[in-house]
């Protein structure tokens, strides 16, 4: 019984730590080439951090309810490295329909998100702003 209780306590503490991750929340992407932008919900998914497209906005700031990628994962398998740094994940670029290795860094209410190739030597990124 002690082993079961200890195991449950450990599992709950790990889950609570993931739920309390500072990067969790809603983030606004930079505007795309056509002026629209996204809101991305970042939250724990298992032992990792994931980001899902929550809302799309057009060039005028109006909601694009018919955006074809609503609800799709944009970021997955991201792991916290400590000190506001995250790595080991993947990011999908809807504009190019390509998936890249990804890393992120958190600085207050700004999140720098990068997709990389060539072993992380060449990266393209954006700085997102926290919505809530």
C-alpha positions in Angstrom: 0.0 0.0 0.0 2.9 2.3 0.8 4.3 1.7 -2.7 1.0 2.6 -4.4 0.6 5.7 -2.3 4.1 6.8 -3.0 3.7 6.1 -6.7 0.4 8.1 -6.9 2.0 11.0 -5.0 5.0 11.1 -7.4 2.7 10.9 -10.5 0.6 13.8 -9.1 3.6 15.9 -8.4 5.0 15.4 -11.9 1.6 16.2 -13.4 1.2 19.3 -11.3 4.7 20.5 -12.3 3.8 20.1 -16.0 0.5 21.9 -15.5 2.2 24.8 -13.9 4.7 25.4 -16.7 5.2 29.1 -17.3 4.8 28.7 -21.1 1.3 27.4 -20.8 -1.4 29.8 -22.1 -2.7 31.4 -25.2 -0.1 33.0 -27.6 -0.5 35.4 -30.6 1.8 34.6 -33.5 3.4 37.2 -35.7 1.4 38.3 -38.7 1.9 36.1 -41.8 2.7 37.3 -45.3 -1.0 38.1 -45.9 -1.5 39.9 -42.6 -3.4 37.2 -40.7 -2.3 35.7 -37.4 -3.1 32.8 -35.1 -3.8 32.3 -31.4 -2.1 29.1 -30.2 -3.0 27.3 -27.0 0.2 25.9 -25.3 -0.3 23.3 -22.6 1.2 20.1 -21.3 0.4 16.9 -23.3 1.7 14.0 -21.4 5.3 14.7 -20.4 5.8 17.2 -23.2 4.5 20.6 -24.1 2.2 21.0 -27.2 0.7 24.0 -29.0 -2.7 23.8 -30.8 -4.2 26.4 -33.2 -7.1 27.8 -31.3 -8.2 30.8 -33.4 -7.3 32.3 -36.7 -7.6 36.0 -37.6 -7.7 37.8 -40.9 -5.8 40.9 -41.9 -8.5 43.1 -40.3 -8.3 41.2 -37.0 -11.6 39.4 -37.6 -12.0 35.8 -36.6 -11.6 33.3 -39.5 -14.0 30.6 -38.3 -13.5 28.6 -41.6 -9.6 28.4 -41.3 -8.8 24.9 -42.4 -6.2 24.2 -39.7 -8.2 25.1 -36.6 -7.5 22.5 -33.8 -4.4 21.2 -35.4 -1.2 20.8 -33.4 1.4 23.3 -34.3 4.0 22.3 -31.7 4.5 18.9 -30.1 7.1 16.9 -28.1 8.6 20.1 -26.6 10.6 19.6 -23.4 11.5 22.2 -20.8 15.3 22.6 -20.4 15.0 25.0 -17.5 15.6 28.8 -17.5 12.8 29.4 -20.0 14.4 27.3 -22.7 12.6 24.4 -24.5 13.8 22.0 -27.1 13.4 18.5 -28.6 10.1 19.3 -30.2 8.7 19.7 -33.6 6.8 22.6 -35.2 4.6 22.6 -38.2 4.5 25.6 -40.5 1.0 25.8 -42.1 2.2 28.3 -44.7 4.7 25.8 -46.1 3.1 22.6 -44.9 6.4 21.4 -43.5 7.6 20.1 -40.1 10.8 21.2 -38.5 12.8 20.5 -35.4 11.9 23.2 -32.9 13.1 25.1 -29.9 11.6 27.9 -27.9 12.7 30.5 -25.3 10.4 32.3 -22.9 11.2 35.8 -21.7 8.3 37.2 -19.7 5.3 37.5 -22.0 7.3 36.9 -25.2 8.0 33.5 -26.6 10.6 33.0 -29.3 9.7 30.0 -31.4 12.1 28.6 -34.0 11.9 25.8 -36.6 15.3 24.5 -37.6 17.1 22.4 -40.3 20.7 21.3 -40.7 21.0 20.0 -37.2 19.8 23.3 -35.7 22.3 25.5 -37.7 19.6 27.2 -39.8 16.5 28.4 -38.0 13.5 30.5 -38.9 11.4 31.9 -36.1 8.9 34.3 -34.7 8.4 36.0 -31.4 4.9 35.4 -30.0 3.1 37.6 -27.4 1.1 36.2 -24.5 -2.6 36.7 -24.8 -3.4 35.3 -21.4 
